[in-house]
Amino acid sequence: MNREYHQQRSVLATHVTPAILPVDYKDLTTRLGKIASIVDWVQIDVVDGEYAPNKTWPFTEDTNGMFTSIVKQDEPMPHWEEMSFEIDLMVKNPAFEVDRWIAAGAMRLVVHIDSIEFDAFLELARTIEMKGVEMVLGFATTSSFEKLKKYIDAIEDVNNPINHGKNRKVINWIQCMGIEKIGFQAQPFDVRVLENIKKIKEMYPSILISVDGGVNLNTAPQLVEAGADRLVVGSALFTSDSISDTLVKISNTFNV
């Protein structure tokens, strides 16, 4: 592989992440196979049918299905040697799912602000970090800024050994949803996300902001101009004529 190829993968890993909303395990493996040679990271959208009305893999398989084998580490995640997995937990009980997905090999987890209460959030954030996994806070277009501020301003216990005796913020990465109806792809773009991005950047300039939902070649420039640091792309990618070309065009929105 040449230097230009590696530079391209590096740019995509920094600014653009493909998103897969898998109907079943076969759908997951098929879509992963299409991007494994192109990107270093992928977001897998996990929906339990309760937090959002849709239901995706692994909730579409029985309790003794492939995901159980992966959690038990009897089987690996497909393409695990080629990319890192970010799991977007659109679920009613993220605390339960976190352990399962970390066992499955997740390196980053998105936990939605409206799916978890404050005390449980603090405990979960500490648990995730102690296991060496990144935590991203999901923020819907209809979520409360007051609640977001409370969660972001949360300070770790100074006695927590993982902080080496120093206070610091639990969250430094927010995923703003670019659609109102989460848990589905190919949904209409919700322009409220643009103001959400601007407001968060004004409050917390150093926090990274991802946008998931409604991202395509038309909306990407608006999102970057508003202050987005990373774009998560689903249907606009997998329905395009060329996945690699579409990824490059969206990454070029960042002028890198």
N, C-alpha and C positions, 0 to 999 in steps of 0.2 A: 504494500500500500504506500502511495507517495505522500509527500509532505502536505500538498494541497488538500488531499483527502482527509488527513488527520485534522488540519486546520478547520475544514468545513464541519466535521463532526463536533469539534470543540465549540464552534460558534452556535451550532444547533443546540448542543447540550446546555449552553448558557442562556439562550433566549427563547427557544421554541421546543415544546415537548408534545409529542403525539399523545392523544387520549383514545383509549379503547373502552367502549361500553359493551362488554361481551355478553352475548345472548347465552352462550354455553361454552364449554371448554374447547370444543372444536373451533368455534368462532374466535376465541382468544388466540389459539395457536396459529390460526390462519393469518390473523392480522399482525401478530408479532412477527411472523415470518416475512411479512412484507416490509417491515421497517428495521429488522435486526441488523442489517448491514449498513444502515444509514445513520442511526441515532444511538446515543449512549444511555438515554433515559426514556422511559415511557410511563404515562399515568394510566392506571387501570381504575375505571370507575366501578365502584361496588355499591349496589343499591339493594336494600333488603325488602322493599315493597311496603315498608311501614313509615320510615322517615320521608320517603318519596314514593309515589304510587307505582313506579316501575319496579321491576325485579330483574337483577342481572346475575350472571355467574359470580360466585358459587351458590347463590340462593336458589338457582334454578335446577340444581342437582340434588340427589338424595344425600342423606347424612353419611353414607358410605362411599361417596363418589370420589373423584380425583382430588378435589381440594383437601379432603380428609387425609389422603395419602401424602399430599404435599406438606400439610401441617405436621404430620408425624415424621416427615423427612424420609419417607419410604420412596417418594418420587420427587424430582426437582421441578421447579417452575420452568416452563418451556423457555428456551433461549436465555437462561439465567447467566450463562457464561459470557453473553454478548452485550447485555444491558442491565441497568439498574432499575428497580421497580419503585414507583411512587403510587401509593394506594389512596384514592379519594374515597373516604368512608362516609357515604351518604346513608347512614344507618341510625337506628334508634338507640342502640347501645354500643357506642364506639369503644368503651372500655373493654368489653368482651372481645370485640373483633381485633383490637390492637395486638393482643398476645398471639392470636392465630396468624395474623399477617406477618408479624415479626418472625415467627417460626417458619413461615413460608418464604422468607427472604426479603421482605420489604425494607428499603433503606430510607424511605420518607413516607410520612403519613399525613393526610389532610383530615383534620377533625373539624366539623362544622360547628360554629358558635352556638347555633340554636339546637344542637343535639345533646348538649351537655351542660350541667349546672356548674357554677363557679368552683366549689370545693372539689368536685370530681375532676374538673378540668386541671386544677393545680396538681392533684395527685397523679393524674394520667400523664401530664407533661413531664413530671419528674421521672415517672416510670419509663416513658419512651426514651428520654435522654440517657438515663442510666444504662439502657440497652444499646446505646450508640446509634440511635435512629433520629432523624430530623422530624420535627413536628411543624406543620403548617396549619394556620387557623383559617377555616373557610368562612366567608362572609357573603351572604346573599344580598340581592339588591333591596330586599325589604327588611334586612336585619337592623338592629338598633346600634347606633354609634355610641350611645352611652354604655351599653353592654360591651361593645368592642373595646372601648377605652379602659374599662375595668379589667378586662382580660389581658390586654396588652401591658397595662401598668402593673400587673401582678409581679411581685418580687419573690424570688426563691428564698427559702430559709437560709440564713447565713451559716447555720450549722450543717447544712447539707454538704457532705464531703466532695461531691462532684463539682462544687463551685469554688473549692479551695478557699473558703472563708470569705468570698466576695458576693455582694448583692449583684444581681443582673436580671434583665427581663427574661421571662420565660419564652416569649414569642418575638421573633424578629422577621417573620415571613407571613404574609397574608395572601390568601387566594380569594380574589373578588369574583363572584359569579357574574357572567355577562348575559345571563338569561334569567327569567323569573321562574320558569318551571324547571326545576333541577331534576336530574336523574334521567333526562332524555337528551338525545342529540338532535341536530337539525332544528333547533328551536329559534324563534325570532330574537334578534339582538335587543337587549334592554338598555336603552341609552342612559339609564340611571347609573350604570356602572361607571360612566365617565366622571360624574361628579363624586362618586364614592372614592375613586382613585385619587382625584385631586384633593379631596378632604383628608384622606388618610396620609397622603404625602405632606400636606401642610402640618398635620399634627405630629407625624413621625417621619421626617425626611429620610432617615437611614433604614427604614423598614422596606424589605423587598416586597413587591406586589406582583403576583401572578394573576392572570385573568383566564378563566375557564368558562367556555360557553359563548356561542355567537362569534367566535373568532374566525375570520376569513380574510381574504385579500383586500376586501373593502373596509372592514372594521379595524384591521390591524393598525393602520396609520393613526386612526383616532385614539386608539388605546395607548399607543406608544407616546403620542403627543400629550395625553393626559397624565402620563407618568408610569405606565406599566413597565416592569422590568423583565417580565417573561410572559409568553403567550402559550396557552395549552390548546391544541387544535385537534378536533375530532372529525366530524362529518365532512368539513371542508377539505380535509386531507384525504380521507379514504374514498371519497367520491370523485376526486380529481383525476385527470388523465395521467398525471405523473406525481407520485407522492414526493419524490426527491426534489423535483422542480418547485412544487408548491411550498415545501419546507424552506428551501433556499429563498424564494421570493418573500415569504413572510419574515424570515430572519433578516433580510435586507432592509426591512422597515426600520430596523434599529441603526442603520447606517454604519454597520461594522464590516 
